[in-house]
């Protein structure tokens, strides 16, 4: 899945626009998601929603991720 359309490459995510830095991704078992050395990570619930197409709900309201 291409996340470029979902990420604004600014702030903590700015280094991820460099393919060499992006390749430093790792699975952080404590957070339960993917992360990079600079502390950037993707919310595991949002990541799951994006990969499965199942929308996140909160208090019976649909939230588009």
C-alpha contacts under 8 A as a table, 3 or more apart, distances in Angstrom:
res1	aa1	res2	aa2	distance
1	X	51	X	7.55
2	X	5	X	7.15
3	X	6	X	5.10
3	X	7	X	6.25
4	X	7	X	5.37
4	X	8	X	7.71
5	X	8	X	7.85
7	X	13	X	7.58
8	X	13	X	7.04
8	X	14	X	7.73
9	X	12	X	7.95
9	X	13	X	4.96
9	X	14	X	4.23
9	X	15	X	7.39
9	X	16	X	6.78
9	X	17	X	6.15
10	X	13	X	5.28
10	X	14	X	4.14
10	X	15	X	7.96
11	X	14	X	5.43
12	X	15	X	7.12
12	X	38	X	7.20
12	X	39	X	7.47
12	X	40	X	5.75
13	X	16	X	5.45
13	X	17	X	7.60
13	X	40	X	6.16
14	X	17	X	5.89
15	X	18	X	5.85
15	X	21	X	6.40
15	X	22	X	7.41
16	X	19	X	6.81
16	X	21	X	5.78
16	X	22	X	4.67
17	X	21	X	7.69
17	X	22	X	6.89
18	X	21	X	5.37
18	X	22	X	6.09
19	X	22	X	4.88
19	X	23	X	6.10
20	X	23	X	5.24
20	X	24	X	7.12
21	X	24	X	5.40
21	X	25	X	7.88
22	X	25	X	5.98
22	X	36	X	7.58
24	X	36	X	6.16
24	X	37	X	7.23
25	X	34	X	6.51
25	X	35	X	5.64
25	X	36	X	4.88
25	X	37	X	7.63
26	X	34	X	5.55
26	X	35	X	5.52
26	X	36	X	6.32
27	X	32	X	7.30
27	X	33	X	5.81
27	X	34	X	4.47
27	X	35	X	6.22
28	X	31	X	5.45
28	X	32	X	5.76
28	X	33	X	5.60
28	X	34	X	5.72
28	X	35	X	6.15
29	X	32	X	4.77
29	X	33	X	6.84
31	X	44	X	7.90
32	X	44	X	6.37
33	X	41	X	7.08
33	X	42	X	6.45
33	X	43	X	6.84
33	X	44	X	5.18
33	X	47	X	7.98
34	X	41	X	5.80
34	X	42	X	6.24
35	X	39	X	6.55
35	X	40	X	5.64
35	X	41	X	4.18
35	X	42	X	6.82
36	X	39	X	5.68
36	X	40	X	5.40
36	X	41	X	6.43
37	X	40	X	7.30
42	X	46	X	7.32
42	X	47	X	6.50
43	X	46	X	5.34
43	X	47	X	6.10
44	X	47	X	4.96
44	X	48	X	6.02
45	X	48	X	5.11
45	X	49	X	6.14
45	X	56	X	7.46
46	X	49	X	4.99
46	X	50	X	6.13
46	X	56	X	7.46
46	X	65	X	5.83
47	X	50	X	5.16
47	X	51	X	6.20
48	X	51	X	5.20
48	X	52	X	6.00
48	X	53	X	8.00
48	X	54	X	7.76
49	X	52	X	5.35
49	X	53	X	5.34
49	X	54	X	5.00
49	X	55	X	5.57
49	X	56	X	6.49
49	X	65	X	6.85
50	X	53	X	5.50
50	X	54	X	7.43
50	X	65	X	6.80
55	X	62	X	6.55
55	X	63	X	6.44
55	X	64	X	6.24
55	X	65	X	7.17
56	X	62	X	6.14
56	X	63	X	5.36
56	X	64	X	6.85
56	X	65	X	7.24
57	X	60	X	5.86
57	X	61	X	5.37
57	X	62	X	4.64
57	X	63	X	5.67
58	X	61	X	5.28
58	X	62	X	6.70
58	X	63	X	7.21
